[in-house]
Each structure stands twice: as structure tokens, then as C-alpha cells.
Amino acid sequence: VESFERIHRSNLVGMGVLPLQFKDGDSISSLGLTGHERFTIAGLAEADWIPRELVVEADDKRFQVIARIDTPKEQRYFRHAGILQYVLRELLRA
């Protein structure tokens, strides 16, 4: 997306969805995206921490985006596939 309302971005992270934002000057139209692409984000699964900037590949296109996971707590939620899974795992550990 080009921008997020804070609550929508936070809700995505809480559901285990990685919110990605285009860098300044990039947009769906400037990158020639149609919505039918299959996106690949290399190195995401292996990273201990979600980097702020990521490289996305979509068909024959390659571009940088900003990962909008803004706090350490959101990092934990995302790594556990959402708030519910995080809380359940914490309860099982106790």
C-alpha cells in the first residue's frame, strides 16, 4: 500500500499479516503492478528480526518496500503468526 491508518496496520500485524508499504515515489501504477502477480520476499523466514526494508520480486519486477512492523511487541506477534497464537504459546509455557 501507499499508506496505512495506524489501527489498520496494527490489526494486520495482530492477525499475522506483514504490512508492506511502498517507498516514496513508488505506487501500484508506477511499478506496473496489476494485482495478479505472485510476490516473493527473499530471506524473510530466516531472519530473526524483520528488516525495515525488504526486496520484493513479482514476476519480472523487483522493488523495495518498507515493512511496517514498528515495535518489538509487533515483531513477536508477527513471528508467532498473530496475537492469538502468541498468547496461546505463552500460556502453554507457563
mmCIF file as gemmi writes it, N, C-alpha and C atoms, coordinates in Angstrom:
data_model
loop_
_atom_site.group_PDB
_atom_site.id
_atom_site.type_symbol
_atom_site.label_atom_id
_atom_site.label_alt_id
_atom_site.label_comp_id
_atom_site.label_asym_id
_atom_site.label_entity_id
_atom_site.label_seq_id
_atom_site.pdbx_PDB_ins_code
_atom_site.Cartn_x
_atom_site.Cartn_y
_atom_site.Cartn_z
_atom_site.occupancy
_atom_site.B_iso_or_equiv
_atom_site.pdbx_formal_charge
_atom_site.auth_seq_id
_atom_site.auth_asym_id
_atom_site.pdbx_PDB_model_num
ATOM 1 N N . VAL Axp A 1 ? 0.838 -1.179 0 1 0 ? 1 A 1
ATOM 2 C CA . VAL Axp A 1 ? 0 0 0 1 0 ? 1 A 1
ATOM 3 C C . VAL Axp A 1 ? 0.878 1.236 0 1 0 ? 1 A 1
ATOM 4 N N . GLU Axp A 2 ? 0.257 2.362 -0.248 1 0 ? 2 A 1
ATOM 5 C CA . GLU Axp A 2 ? 0.993 3.621 -0.22 1 0 ? 2 A 1
ATOM 6 C C . GLU Axp A 2 ? 1.008 4.237 1.166 1 0 ? 2 A 1
ATOM 7 N N . SER Axp A 3 ? -0.01 3.962 1.996 1 0 ? 3 A 1
ATOM 8 C CA . SER Axp A 3 ? -0.03 4.444 3.378 1 0 ? 3 A 1
ATOM 9 C C . SER Axp A 3 ? -1.024 3.611 4.185 1 0 ? 3 A 1
ATOM 10 N N . PHE Axp A 4 ? -0.908 3.694 5.509 1 0 ? 4 A 1
ATOM 11 C CA . PHE Axp A 4 ? -1.772 2.956 6.426 1 0 ? 4 A 1
ATOM 12 C C . PHE Axp A 4 ? -2.362 3.898 7.455 1 0 ? 4 A 1
ATOM 13 N N . GLU Axp A 5 ? -3.581 3.641 7.857 1 0 ? 5 A 1
ATOM 14 C CA . GLU Axp A 5 ? -4.082 4.199 9.106 1 0 ? 5 A 1
ATOM 15 C C . GLU Axp A 5 ? -3.463 3.334 10.201 1 0 ? 5 A 1
ATOM 16 N N . ARG Axp A 6 ? -3.079 3.935 11.306 1 0 ? 6 A 1
ATOM 17 C CA . ARG Axp A 6 ? -2.387 3.212 12.37 1 0 ? 6 A 1
ATOM 18 C C . ARG Axp A 6 ? -3.151 1.962 12.808 1 0 ? 6 A 1
ATOM 19 N N . ILE Axp A 7 ? -4.432 2.081 13.019 1 0 ? 7 A 1
ATOM 20 C CA . ILE Axp A 7 ? -5.213 0.958 13.531 1 0 ? 7 A 1
ATOM 21 C C . ILE Axp A 7 ? -5.29 -0.192 12.52 1 0 ? 7 A 1
ATOM 22 N N . HIS Axp A 8 ? -5.359 0.123 11.233 1 0 ? 8 A 1
ATOM 23 C CA . HIS Axp A 8 ? -5.414 -0.927 10.207 1 0 ? 8 A 1
ATOM 24 C C . HIS Axp A 8 ? -4.083 -1.666 10.127 1 0 ? 8 A 1
ATOM 25 N N . ARG Axp A 9 ? -2.982 -0.922 10.191 1 0 ? 9 A 1
ATOM 26 C CA . ARG Axp A 9 ? -1.658 -1.533 10.163 1 0 ? 9 A 1
ATOM 27 C C . ARG Axp A 9 ? -1.487 -2.448 11.372 1 0 ? 9 A 1
ATOM 28 N N . SER Axp A 10 ? -1.868 -1.957 12.535 1 0 ? 10 A 1
ATOM 29 C CA . SER Axp A 10 ? -1.755 -2.725 13.768 1 0 ? 10 A 1
ATOM 30 C C . SER Axp A 10 ? -2.623 -3.988 13.721 1 0 ? 10 A 1
ATOM 31 N N . ASN Axp A 11 ? -3.822 -3.882 13.169 1 0 ? 11 A 1
ATOM 32 C CA . ASN Axp A 11 ? -4.705 -5.047 13.044 1 0 ? 11 A 1
ATOM 33 C C . ASN Axp A 11 ? -4.105 -6.111 12.132 1 0 ? 11 A 1
ATOM 34 N N . LEU Axp A 12 ? -3.458 -5.698 11.061 1 0 ? 12 A 1
ATOM 35 C CA . LEU Axp A 12 ? -2.812 -6.666 10.169 1 0 ? 12 A 1
ATOM 36 C C . LEU Axp A 12 ? -1.747 -7.455 10.913 1 0 ? 12 A 1
ATOM 37 N N . VAL Axp A 13 ? -0.884 -6.745 11.645 1 0 ? 13 A 1
ATOM 38 C CA . VAL Axp A 13 ? 0.165 -7.42 12.41 1 0 ? 13 A 1
ATOM 39 C C . VAL Axp A 13 ? -0.459 -8.374 13.422 1 0 ? 13 A 1
ATOM 40 N N . GLY Axp A 14 ? -1.52 -7.929 14.088 1 0 ? 14 A 1
ATOM 41 C CA . GLY Axp A 14 ? -2.188 -8.758 15.083 1 0 ? 14 A 1
ATOM 42 C C . GLY Axp A 14 ? -2.766 -10.039 14.514 1 0 ? 14 A 1
ATOM 43 N N . MET Axp A 15 ? -3.052 -10.041 13.228 1 0 ? 15 A 1
ATOM 44 C CA . MET Axp A 15 ? -3.572 -11.237 12.559 1 0 ? 15 A 1
ATOM 45 C C . MET Axp A 15 ? -2.46 -12.044 11.882 1 0 ? 15 A 1
ATOM 46 N N . GLY Axp A 16 ? -1.207 -11.591 12.033 1 0 ? 16 A 1
ATOM 47 C CA . GLY Axp A 16 ? -0.081 -12.311 11.452 1 0 ? 16 A 1
ATOM 48 C C . GLY Axp A 16 ? 0.195 -11.965 10.005 1 0 ? 16 A 1
ATOM 49 N N . VAL Axp A 17 ? -0.323 -10.824 9.544 1 0 ? 17 A 1
ATOM 50 C CA . VAL Axp A 17 ? -0.117 -10.379 8.164 1 0 ? 17 A 1
ATOM 51 C C . VAL Axp A 17 ? 0.962 -9.304 8.155 1 0 ? 17 A 1
ATOM 52 N N . LEU Axp A 18 ? 1.941 -9.45 7.287 1 0 ? 18 A 1
ATOM 53 C CA . LEU Axp A 18 ? 3.038 -8.485 7.191 1 0 ? 18 A 1
ATOM 54 C C . LEU Axp A 18 ? 2.6 -7.266 6.386 1 0 ? 18 A 1
ATOM 55 N N . PRO Axp A 19 ? 2.462 -6.099 7.027 1 0 ? 19 A 1
ATOM 56 C CA . PRO Axp A 19 ? 2.075 -4.901 6.286 1 0 ? 19 A 1
ATOM 57 C C . PRO Axp A 19 ? 3.281 -4.31 5.554 1 0 ? 19 A 1
ATOM 58 N N . LEU Axp A 20 ? 3.168 -4.205 4.257 1 0 ? 20 A 1
ATOM 59 C CA . LEU Axp A 20 ? 4.236 -3.647 3.427 1 0 ? 20 A 1
ATOM 60 C C . LEU Axp A 20 ? 3.771 -2.336 2.822 1 0 ? 20 A 1
ATOM 61 N N . GLN Axp A 21 ? 4.659 -1.36 2.835 1 0 ? 21 A 1
ATOM 62 C CA . GLN Axp A 21 ? 4.343 -0.039 2.296 1 0 ? 21 A 1
ATOM 63 C C . GLN Axp A 21 ? 5.351 0.301 1.207 1 0 ? 21 A 1
ATOM 64 N N . PHE Axp A 22 ? 4.856 0.847 0.106 1 0 ? 22 A 1
ATOM 65 C CA . PHE Axp A 22 ? 5.754 1.285 -0.955 1 0 ? 22 A 1
ATOM 66 C C . PHE Axp A 22 ? 6.667 2.389 -0.443 1 0 ? 22 A 1
ATOM 67 N N . LYS Axp A 23 ? 7.869 2.452 -0.983 1 0 ? 23 A 1
ATOM 68 C CA . LYS Axp A 23 ? 8.769 3.558 -0.676 1 0 ? 23 A 1
ATOM 69 C C . LYS Axp A 23 ? 8.259 4.803 -1.395 1 0 ? 23 A 1
ATOM 70 N N . ASP Axp A 24 ? 8.668 5.97 -0.897 1 0 ? 24 A 1
ATOM 71 C CA . ASP Axp A 24 ? 8.251 7.228 -1.515 1 0 ? 24 A 1
ATOM 72 C C . ASP Axp A 24 ? 8.547 7.212 -3.01 1 0 ? 24 A 1
ATOM 73 N N . GLY Axp A 25 ? 7.576 7.613 -3.789 1 0 ? 25 A 1
ATOM 74 C CA . GLY Axp A 25 ? 7.72 7.667 -5.236 1 0 ? 25 A 1
ATOM 75 C C . GLY Axp A 25 ? 7.245 6.414 -5.949 1 0 ? 25 A 1
ATOM 76 N N . ASP Axp A 26 ? 7.101 5.317 -5.209 1 0 ? 26 A 1
ATOM 77 C CA . ASP Axp A 26 ? 6.599 4.077 -5.808 1 0 ? 26 A 1
ATOM 78 C C . ASP Axp A 26 ? 5.099 3.953 -5.564 1 0 ? 26 A 1
ATOM 79 N N . SER Axp A 27 ? 4.425 3.323 -6.5 1 0 ? 27 A 1
ATOM 80 C CA . SER Axp A 27 ? 2.99 3.066 -6.37 1 0 ? 27 A 1
ATOM 81 C C . SER Axp A 27 ? 2.656 1.852 -7.228 1 0 ? 27 A 1
ATOM 82 N N . ILE Axp A 28 ? 1.433 1.406 -7.116 1 0 ? 28 A 1
ATOM 83 C CA . ILE Axp A 28 ? 0.985 0.288 -7.942 1 0 ? 28 A 1
ATOM 84 C C . ILE Axp A 28 ? 1.186 0.61 -9.417 1 0 ? 28 A 1
ATOM 85 N N . SER Axp A 29 ? 0.773 1.804 -9.811 1 0 ? 29 A 1
ATOM 86 C CA . SER Axp A 29 ? 0.865 2.158 -11.233 1 0 ? 29 A 1
ATOM 87 C C . SER Axp A 29 ? 2.303 2.407 -11.67 1 0 ? 29 A 1
ATOM 88 N N . SER Axp A 30 ? 3.117 3.068 -10.849 1 0 ? 30 A 1
ATOM 89 C CA . SER Axp A 30 ? 4.496 3.345 -11.269 1 0 ? 30 A 1
ATOM 90 C C . SER Axp A 30 ? 5.314 2.064 -11.404 1 0 ? 30 A 1
ATOM 91 N N . LEU Axp A 31 ? 4.961 1.037 -10.643 1 0 ? 31 A 1
ATOM 92 C CA . LEU Axp A 31 ? 5.661 -0.246 -10.725 1 0 ? 31 A 1
ATOM 93 C C . LEU Axp A 31 ? 5.031 -1.186 -11.749 1 0 ? 31 A 1
ATOM 94 N N . GLY Axp A 32 ? 3.899 -0.789 -12.307 1 0 ? 32 A 1
ATOM 95 C CA . GLY Axp A 32 ? 3.229 -1.609 -13.31 1 0 ? 32 A 1
ATOM 96 C C . GLY Axp A 32 ? 2.593 -2.864 -12.743 1 0 ? 32 A 1
ATOM 97 N N . LEU Axp A 33 ? 2.138 -2.796 -11.493 1 0 ? 33 A 1
ATOM 98 C CA . LEU Axp A 33 ? 1.509 -3.956 -10.86 1 0 ? 33 A 1
ATOM 99 C C . LEU Axp A 33 ? 0.027 -4.003 -11.217 1 0 ? 33 A 1
ATOM 100 N N . THR Axp A 34 ? -0.489 -5.212 -11.372 1 0 ? 34 A 1
ATOM 101 C CA . THR Axp A 34 ? -1.894 -5.368 -11.756 1 0 ? 34 A 1
ATOM 102 C C . THR Axp A 34 ? -2.744 -6.01 -10.659 1 0 ? 34 A 1
ATOM 103 N N . GLY Axp A 35 ? -2.092 -6.65 -9.685 1 0 ? 35 A 1
ATOM 104 C CA . GLY Axp A 35 ? -2.821 -7.39 -8.661 1 0 ? 35 A 1
ATOM 105 C C . GLY Axp A 35 ? -2.889 -8.876 -8.956 1 0 ? 35 A 1
ATOM 106 N N . HIS Axp A 36 ? -2.383 -9.285 -10.1 1 0 ? 36 A 1
ATOM 107 C CA . HIS Axp A 36 ? -2.373 -10.699 -10.472 1 0 ? 36 A 1
ATOM 108 C C . HIS Axp A 36 ? -1.005 -11.344 -10.246 1 0 ? 36 A 1
ATOM 109 N N . GLU Axp A 37 ? -0.06 -10.582 -9.714 1 0 ? 37 A 1
ATOM 110 C CA . GLU Axp A 37 ? 1.288 -11.087 -9.5 1 0 ? 37 A 1
ATOM 111 C C . GLU Axp A 37 ? 1.345 -12.018 -8.291 1 0 ? 37 A 1
ATOM 112 N N . ARG Axp A 38 ? 2.346 -12.852 -8.295 1 0 ? 38 A 1
ATOM 113 C CA . ARG Axp A 38 ? 2.684 -13.662 -7.126 1 0 ? 38 A 1
ATOM 114 C C . ARG Axp A 38 ? 3.98 -13.067 -6.578 1 0 ? 38 A 1
ATOM 115 N N . PHE Axp A 39 ? 3.951 -12.674 -5.305 1 0 ? 39 A 1
ATOM 116 C CA . PHE Axp A 39 ? 5.074 -11.96 -4.708 1 0 ? 39 A 1
ATOM 117 C C . PHE Axp A 39 ? 5.964 -12.894 -3.902 1 0 ? 39 A 1
ATOM 118 N N . THR Axp A 40 ? 7.266 -12.644 -3.969 1 0 ? 40 A 1
ATOM 119 C CA . THR Axp A 40 ? 8.253 -13.377 -3.192 1 0 ? 40 A 1
ATOM 120 C C . THR Axp A 40 ? 9.084 -12.371 -2.409 1 0 ? 40 A 1
ATOM 121 N N . ILE Axp A 41 ? 9.266 -12.654 -1.111 1 0 ? 41 A 1
ATOM 122 C CA . ILE Axp A 41 ? 10.102 -11.809 -0.262 1 0 ? 41 A 1
ATOM 123 C C . ILE Axp A 41 ? 11.233 -12.696 0.235 1 0 ? 41 A 1
ATOM 124 N N . ALA Axp A 42 ? 12.408 -12.556 -0.352 1 0 ? 42 A 1
ATOM 125 C CA . ALA Axp A 42 ? 13.537 -13.431 -0.052 1 0 ? 42 A 1
ATOM 126 C C . ALA Axp A 42 ? 14.091 -13.166 1.345 1 0 ? 42 A 1
ATOM 127 N N . GLY Axp A 43 ? 14.466 -14.257 2.028 1 0 ? 43 A 1
ATOM 128 C CA . GLY Axp A 43 ? 15.159 -14.16 3.303 1 0 ? 43 A 1
ATOM 129 C C . GLY Axp A 43 ? 14.3 -13.847 4.506 1 0 ? 43 A 1
ATOM 130 N N . LEU Axp A 44 ? 13.013 -13.717 4.329 1 0 ? 44 A 1
ATOM 131 C CA . LEU Axp A 44 ? 12.139 -13.323 5.432 1 0 ? 44 A 1
ATOM 132 C C . LEU Axp A 44 ? 12.042 -14.412 6.498 1 0 ? 44 A 1
ATOM 133 N N . ALA Axp A 45 ? 11.91 -15.645 6.098 1 0 ? 45 A 1
ATOM 134 C CA . ALA Axp A 45 ? 11.736 -16.743 7.062 1 0 ? 45 A 1
ATOM 135 C C . ALA Axp A 45 ? 12.992 -16.977 7.89 1 0 ? 45 A 1
ATOM 136 N N . GLU Axp A 46 ? 14.158 -16.731 7.309 1 0 ? 46 A 1
ATOM 137 C CA . GLU Axp A 46 ? 15.408 -16.997 8.005 1 0 ? 46 A 1
ATOM 138 C C . GLU Axp A 46 ? 15.809 -15.88 8.956 1 0 ? 46 A 1
ATOM 139 N N . ALA Axp A 47 ? 15.247 -14.711 8.805 1 0 ? 47 A 1
ATOM 140 C CA . ALA Axp A 47 ? 15.653 -13.55 9.604 1 0 ? 47 A 1
ATOM 141 C C . ALA Axp A 47 ? 15.1 -13.65 11.024 1 0 ? 47 A 1
ATOM 142 N N . ASP Axp A 48 ? 15.935 -13.338 12.013 1 0 ? 48 A 1
ATOM 143 C CA . ASP Axp A 48 ? 15.472 -13.288 13.401 1 0 ? 48 A 1
ATOM 144 C C . ASP Axp A 48 ? 14.614 -12.055 13.645 1 0 ? 48 A 1
ATOM 145 N N . TRP Axp A 49 ? 14.866 -11.018 12.91 1 0 ? 49 A 1
ATOM 146 C CA . TRP Axp A 49 ? 14.191 -9.74 13.067 1 0 ? 49 A 1
ATOM 147 C C . TRP Axp A 49 ? 13.745 -9.297 11.682 1 0 ? 49 A 1
ATOM 148 N N . ILE Axp A 50 ? 12.515 -8.832 11.552 1 0 ? 50 A 1
ATOM 149 C CA . ILE Axp A 50 ? 12.035 -8.374 10.251 1 0 ? 50 A 1
ATOM 150 C C . ILE Axp A 50 ? 12.76 -7.077 9.914 1 0 ? 50 A 1
ATOM 151 N N . PRO Axp A 51 ? 13.54 -7.056 8.835 1 0 ? 51 A 1
ATOM 152 C CA . PRO Axp A 51 ? 14.237 -5.822 8.475 1 0 ? 51 A 1
ATOM 153 C C . PRO Axp A 51 ? 13.25 -4.728 8.084 1 0 ? 51 A 1
ATOM 154 N N . ARG Axp A 52 ? 13.668 -3.497 8.236 1 0 ? 52 A 1
ATOM 155 C CA . ARG Axp A 52 ? 12.806 -2.364 7.905 1 0 ? 52 A 1
ATOM 156 C C . ARG Axp A 52 ? 12.54 -2.304 6.403 1 0 ? 52 A 1
ATOM 157 N N . GLU Axp A 53 ? 13.559 -2.568 5.594 1 0 ? 53 A 1
ATOM 158 C CA . GLU Axp A 53 ? 13.392 -2.542 4.137 1 0 ? 53 A 1
ATOM 159 C C . GLU Axp A 53 ? 13.57 -3.953 3.591 1 0 ? 53 A 1
ATOM 160 N N . LEU Axp A 54 ? 12.68 -4.312 2.694 1 0 ? 54 A 1
ATOM 161 C CA . LEU Axp A 54 ? 12.705 -5.636 2.085 1 0 ? 54 A 1
ATOM 162 C C . LEU Axp A 54 ? 12.667 -5.508 0.571 1 0 ? 54 A 1
ATOM 163 N N . VAL Axp A 55 ? 13.195 -6.509 -0.101 1 0 ? 55 A 1
ATOM 164 C CA . VAL Axp A 55 ? 13.122 -6.564 -1.559 1 0 ? 55 A 1
ATOM 165 C C . VAL Axp A 55 ? 12.028 -7.557 -1.935 1 0 ? 55 A 1
ATOM 166 N N . VAL Axp A 56 ? 11.123 -7.104 -2.79 1 0 ? 56 A 1
ATOM 167 C CA . VAL Axp A 56 ? 10.009 -7.926 -3.255 1 0 ? 56 A 1
ATOM 168 C C . VAL Axp A 56 ? 10.215 -8.226 -4.731 1 0 ? 56 A 1
ATOM 169 N N . GLU Axp A 57 ? 9.984 -9.471 -5.102 1 0 ? 57 A 1
ATOM 170 C CA . GLU Axp A 57 ? 10.01 -9.86 -6.508 1 0 ? 57 A 1
ATOM 171 C C . GLU Axp A 57 ? 8.611 -10.289 -6.896 1 0 ? 57 A 1
ATOM 172 N N . ALA Axp A 58 ? 8.169 -9.787 -8.038 1 0 ? 58 A 1
ATOM 173 C CA . ALA Axp A 58 ? 6.842 -10.12 -8.56 1 0 ? 58 A 1
ATOM 174 C C . ALA Axp A 58 ? 6.978 -10.314 -10.058 1 0 ? 58 A 1
ATOM 175 N N . ASP Axp A 59 ? 6.88 -11.561 -10.483 1 0 ? 59 A 1
ATOM 176 C CA . ASP Axp A 59 ? 7.072 -11.893 -11.898 1 0 ? 59 A 1
ATOM 177 C C . ASP Axp A 59 ? 8.421 -11.342 -12.349 1 0 ? 59 A 1
ATOM 178 N N . ASP Axp A 60 ? 8.454 -10.407 -13.288 1 0 ? 60 A 1
ATOM 179 C CA . ASP Axp A 60 ? 9.727 -9.872 -13.782 1 0 ? 60 A 1
ATOM 180 C C . ASP Axp A 60 ? 10.096 -8.546 -13.125 1 0 ? 60 A 1
ATOM 181 N N . LYS Axp A 61 ? 9.431 -8.173 -12.049 1 0 ? 61 A 1
ATOM 182 C CA . LYS Axp A 61 ? 9.684 -6.902 -11.375 1 0 ? 61 A 1
ATOM 183 C C . LYS Axp A 61 ? 10.385 -7.144 -10.044 1 0 ? 61 A 1
ATOM 184 N N . ARG Axp A 62 ? 11.179 -6.177 -9.638 1 0 ? 62 A 1
ATOM 185 C CA . ARG Axp A 62 ? 11.891 -6.225 -8.357 1 0 ? 62 A 1
ATOM 186 C C . ARG Axp A 62 ? 11.877 -4.819 -7.782 1 0 ? 62 A 1
ATOM 187 N N . PHE Axp A 63 ? 11.421 -4.681 -6.529 1 0 ? 63 A 1
ATOM 188 C CA . PHE Axp A 63 ? 11.342 -3.352 -5.918 1 0 ? 63 A 1
ATOM 189 C C . PHE Axp A 63 ? 11.472 -3.465 -4.403 1 0 ? 63 A 1
ATOM 190 N N . GLN Axp A 64 ? 11.793 -2.344 -3.768 1 0 ? 64 A 1
ATOM 191 C CA . GLN Axp A 64 ? 11.933 -2.299 -2.316 1 0 ? 64 A 1
ATOM 192 C C . GLN Axp A 64 ? 10.654 -1.787 -1.681 1 0 ? 64 A 1
ATOM 193 N N . VAL Axp A 65 ? 10.354 -2.321 -0.501 1 0 ? 65 A 1
ATOM 194 C CA . VAL Axp A 65 ? 9.205 -1.878 0.286 1 0 ? 65 A 1
ATOM 195 C C . VAL Axp A 65 ? 9.659 -1.681 1.729 1 0 ? 65 A 1
ATOM 196 N N . ILE Axp A 66 ? 8.804 -1.041 2.503 1 0 ? 66 A 1
ATOM 197 C CA . ILE Axp A 66 ? 9.057 -0.831 3.923 1 0 ? 66 A 1
ATOM 198 C C . ILE Axp A 66 ? 8.157 -1.785 4.702 1 0 ? 66 A 1
ATOM 199 N N . ALA Axp A 67 ? 8.76 -2.615 5.543 1 0 ? 67 A 1
ATOM 200 C CA . ALA Axp A 67 ? 7.987 -3.497 6.42 1 0 ? 67 A 1
ATOM 201 C C . ALA Axp A 67 ? 7.509 -2.662 7.598 1 0 ? 67 A 1
ATOM 202 N N . ARG Axp A 68 ? 6.2 -2.549 7.766 1 0 ? 68 A 1
ATOM 203 C CA . ARG Axp A 68 ? 5.629 -1.692 8.807 1 0 ? 68 A 1
ATOM 204 C C . ARG Axp A 68 ? 5.316 -2.474 10.079 1 0 ? 68 A 1
ATOM 205 N N . ILE Axp A 69 ? 6.309 -3.173 10.564 1 0 ? 69 A 1
ATOM 206 C CA . ILE Axp A 69 ? 6.255 -3.742 11.906 1 0 ? 69 A 1
ATOM 207 C C . ILE Axp A 69 ? 7.092 -2.796 12.742 1 0 ? 69 A 1
ATOM 208 N N . ASP Axp A 70 ? 6.419 -1.998 13.564 1 0 ? 70 A 1
ATOM 209 C CA . ASP Axp A 70 ? 7.054 -0.823 14.148 1 0 ? 70 A 1
ATOM 210 C C . ASP Axp A 70 ? 7.563 -0.988 15.572 1 0 ? 70 A 1
ATOM 211 N N . THR Axp A 71 ? 7.207 -2.051 16.265 1 0 ? 71 A 1
ATOM 212 C CA . THR Axp A 71 ? 7.63 -2.207 17.659 1 0 ? 71 A 1
ATOM 213 C C . THR Axp A 71 ? 8.123 -3.629 17.906 1 0 ? 71 A 1
ATOM 214 N N . PRO Axp A 72 ? 8.927 -3.825 18.953 1 0 ? 72 A 1
ATOM 215 C CA . PRO Axp A 72 ? 9.349 -5.191 19.3 1 0 ? 72 A 1
ATOM 216 C C . PRO Axp A 72 ? 8.163 -6.11 19.599 1 0 ? 72 A 1
ATOM 217 N N . LYS Axp A 73 ? 7.12 -5.584 20.213 1 0 ? 73 A 1
ATOM 218 C CA . LYS Axp A 73 ? 5.932 -6.393 20.505 1 0 ? 73 A 1
ATOM 219 C C . LYS Axp A 73 ? 5.295 -6.88 19.206 1 0 ? 73 A 1
ATOM 220 N N . GLU Axp A 74 ? 5.207 -5.994 18.207 1 0 ? 74 A 1
ATOM 221 C CA . GLU Axp A 74 ? 4.652 -6.397 16.911 1 0 ? 74 A 1
ATOM 222 C C . GLU Axp A 74 ? 5.53 -7.455 16.244 1 0 ? 74 A 1
ATOM 223 N N . GLN Axp A 75 ? 6.848 -7.357 16.43 1 0 ? 75 A 1
ATOM 224 C CA . GLN Axp A 75 ? 7.753 -8.386 15.902 1 0 ? 75 A 1
ATOM 225 C C . GLN Axp A 75 ? 7.383 -9.749 16.485 1 0 ? 75 A 1
ATOM 226 N N . ARG Axp A 76 ? 7.167 -9.789 17.801 1 0 ? 76 A 1
ATOM 227 C CA . ARG Axp A 76 ? 6.817 -11.06 18.449 1 0 ? 76 A 1
ATOM 228 C C . ARG Axp A 76 ? 5.487 -11.589 17.92 1 0 ? 76 A 1
ATOM 229 N N . TYR Axp A 77 ? 4.496 -10.72 17.821 1 0 ? 77 A 1
ATOM 230 C CA . TYR Axp A 77 ? 3.191 -11.149 17.316 1 0 ? 77 A 1
ATOM 231 C C . TYR Axp A 77 ? 3.322 -11.714 15.905 1 0 ? 77 A 1
ATOM 232 N N . PHE Axp A 78 ? 4.048 -11.018 15.055 1 0 ? 78 A 1
ATOM 233 C CA . PHE Axp A 78 ? 4.191 -11.481 13.674 1 0 ? 78 A 1
ATOM 234 C C . PHE Axp A 78 ? 4.914 -12.824 13.62 1 0 ? 78 A 1
ATOM 235 N N . ARG Axp A 79 ? 5.966 -12.979 14.379 1 0 ? 79 A 1
ATOM 236 C CA . ARG Axp A 79 ? 6.738 -14.226 14.379 1 0 ? 79 A 1
ATOM 237 C C . ARG Axp A 79 ? 5.912 -15.42 14.86 1 0 ? 79 A 1
ATOM 238 N N . HIS Axp A 80 ? 4.889 -15.145 15.664 1 0 ? 80 A 1
ATOM 239 C CA . HIS Axp A 80 ? 4.016 -16.214 16.158 1 0 ? 80 A 1
ATOM 240 C C . HIS Axp A 80 ? 2.743 -16.341 15.326 1 0 ? 80 A 1
ATOM 241 N N . ALA Axp A 81 ? 2.67 -15.656 14.193 1 0 ? 81 A 1
ATOM 242 C CA . ALA Axp A 81 ? 1.512 -15.694 13.282 1 0 ? 81 A 1
ATOM 243 C C . ALA Axp A 81 ? 0.278 -15.021 13.876 1 0 ? 81 A 1
ATOM 244 N N . GLY Axp A 82 ? 0.488 -14.046 14.755 1 0 ? 82 A 1
ATOM 245 C CA . GLY Axp A 82 ? -0.622 -13.257 15.284 1 0 ? 82 A 1
ATOM 246 C C . GLY Axp A 82 ? -0.7 -13.271 16.801 1 0 ? 82 A 1
ATOM 247 N N . ILE Axp A 83 ? -1.532 -12.384 17.337 1 0 ? 83 A 1
ATOM 248 C CA . ILE Axp A 83 ? -1.667 -12.226 18.785 1 0 ? 83 A 1
ATOM 249 C C . ILE Axp A 83 ? -2.206 -13.496 19.438 1 0 ? 83 A 1
ATOM 250 N N . LEU Axp A 84 ? -3.244 -14.089 18.873 1 0 ? 84 A 1
ATOM 251 C CA . LEU Axp A 84 ? -3.854 -15.267 19.484 1 0 ? 84 A 1
ATOM 252 C C . LEU Axp A 84 ? -2.845 -16.396 19.642 1 0 ? 84 A 1
ATOM 253 N N . GLN Axp A 85 ? -2.105 -16.696 18.598 1 0 ? 85 A 1
ATOM 254 C CA . GLN Axp A 85 ? -1.116 -17.771 18.66 1 0 ? 85 A 1
ATOM 255 C C . GLN Axp A 85 ? -0.017 -17.435 19.664 1 0 ? 85 A 1
ATOM 256 N N . TYR Axp A 86 ? 0.374 -16.165 19.714 1 0 ? 86 A 1
ATOM 257 C CA . TYR Axp A 86 ? 1.391 -15.734 20.677 1 0 ? 86 A 1
ATOM 258 C C . TYR Axp A 86 ? 0.903 -15.978 22.106 1 0 ? 86 A 1
ATOM 259 N N . VAL Axp A 87 ? -0.309 -15.539 22.416 1 0 ? 87 A 1
ATOM 260 C CA . VAL Axp A 87 ? -0.865 -15.697 23.762 1 0 ? 87 A 1
ATOM 261 C C . VAL Axp A 87 ? -1.001 -17.176 24.118 1 0 ? 87 A 1
ATOM 262 N N . LEU Axp A 88 ? -1.493 -17.982 23.194 1 0 ? 88 A 1
ATOM 263 C CA . LEU Axp A 88 ? -1.632 -19.416 23.463 1 0 ? 88 A 1
ATOM 264 C C . LEU Axp A 88 ? -0.286 -20.066 23.754 1 0 ? 88 A 1
ATOM 265 N N . ARG Axp A 89 ? 0.725 -19.724 22.997 1 0 ? 89 A 1
ATOM 266 C CA . ARG Axp A 89 ? 2.058 -20.295 23.243 1 0 ? 89 A 1
ATOM 267 C C . ARG Axp A 89 ? 2.608 -19.851 24.595 1 0 ? 89 A 1
ATOM 268 N N . GLU Axp A 90 ? 2.363 -18.602 24.955 1 0 ? 90 A 1
ATOM 269 C CA . GLU Axp A 90 ? 2.816 -18.109 26.256 1 0 ? 90 A 1
ATOM 270 C C . GLU Axp A 90 ? 2.097 -18.838 27.391 1 0 ? 90 A 1
ATOM 271 N N . LEU Axp A 91 ? 0.806 -19.094 27.229 1 0 ? 91 A 1
ATOM 272 C CA . LEU Axp A 91 ? 0.057 -19.824 28.252 1 0 ? 91 A 1
ATOM 273 C C . LEU Axp A 91 ? 0.564 -21.259 28.393 1 0 ? 91 A 1
ATOM 274 N N . LEU Axp A 92 ? 0.9 -21.881 27.285 1 0 ? 92 A 1
ATOM 275 C CA . LEU Axp A 92 ? 1.408 -23.253 27.328 1 0 ? 92 A 1
ATOM 276 C C . LEU Axp A 92 ? 2.78 -23.33 27.998 1 0 ? 92 A 1
ATOM 277 N N . ARG Axp A 93 ? 3.549 -22.269 27.881 1 0 ? 93 A 1
ATOM 278 C CA . ARG Axp A 93 ? 4.876 -22.23 28.51 1 0 ? 93 A 1
ATOM 279 C C . ARG Axp A 93 ? 4.78 -22.062 30.017 1 0 ? 93 A 1
ATOM 280 N N . ALA Axp A 94 ? 3.703 -21.457 30.484 1 0 ? 94 A 1
ATOM 281 C CA . ALA Axp A 94 ? 3.567 -21.14 31.927 1 0 ? 94 A 1
ATOM 282 C C . ALA Axp A 94 ? 3.275 -22.368 32.758 1 0 ? 94 A 1
